[in-house]
C-alpha cells in the first residue's frame, strides 16, 4: 500500500450569506482553517445582488495559495 502526500498549492472557495457580517464570519473561519494547511489569501472577489423582493444576497470567491518563501 502506497501512501502519497501532496501539498495543496491552490484552492478556490465560494461563500454566500444574506448579511455582510455573516459572510465576513464565514470567510474568517475558513481563513483560519486554511492557515493550518499553509494556505493564505491570494485574492478576494465579492458581490452583492438584490432580488425582486428587495432581499440582498452577498457572495464572495476567495483564492487561497501557498505563500512562497523569498530567497
C-alpha positions in Angstrom: 0.0 0.0 0.0 1.5 3.3 -1.1 0.5 6.5 0.7 1.4 9.7 -1.0 1.0 13.2 0.4 0.8 16.2 -2.0 0.8 19.8 -0.9 -2.3 21.7 -1.9 -0.9 24.9 -3.7 -4.2 26.5 -4.8 -7.7 26.4 -3.5 -10.8 28.4 -4.5 -13.7 28.6 -2.2 -17.2 30.2 -2.7 -19.2 31.8 0.1 -22.8 33.1 0.3 -24.8 34.8 3.0 -27.8 37.1 3.4 -25.9 39.5 5.7 -22.5 41.0 5.2 -21.4 40.2 8.8 -22.3 36.5 8.2 -20.3 36.4 5.0 -17.3 38.0 6.8 -17.5 35.5 9.6 -17.6 32.5 7.2 -14.6 33.8 5.3 -12.6 34.5 8.5 -13.3 31.0 9.8 -12.1 29.4 6.6 -9.0 31.6 6.6 -8.1 30.1 10.0 -8.7 26.6 8.7 -6.6 27.1 5.7 -3.7 28.6 7.6 -3.4 25.1 9.2 -2.6 23.7 5.8 -0.3 26.6 5.0 -2.6 28.4 2.6 -3.0 32.2 2.6 -5.5 34.5 0.9 -4.3 35.5 -2.6 -7.3 37.2 -4.0 -10.9 38.0 -2.9 -13.8 38.9 -5.2 -17.2 39.9 -3.7 -20.6 40.9 -5.0 -24.0 41.9 -3.7 -27.2 41.3 -5.6 -30.8 42.3 -4.8 -33.7 40.1 -5.8 -37.1 41.2 -7.0 -38.3 41.3 -3.4 -35.5 43.6 -2.3 -33.5 41.0 -0.4 -29.8 41.3 -0.6 -27.5 38.3 -1.2 -23.8 38.7 -0.5 -21.3 36.3 -2.3 -17.5 36.0 -2.3 -14.9 34.0 -4.1 -11.6 33.6 -2.2 -8.5 32.2 -3.8 -6.1 30.7 -1.4 -2.4 29.9 -2.3 0.7 28.6 -0.7 2.9 31.5 0.3 6.2 31.1 -1.4 9.3 31.9 0.7 11.6 34.6 -0.7 15.1 33.5 -1.3 
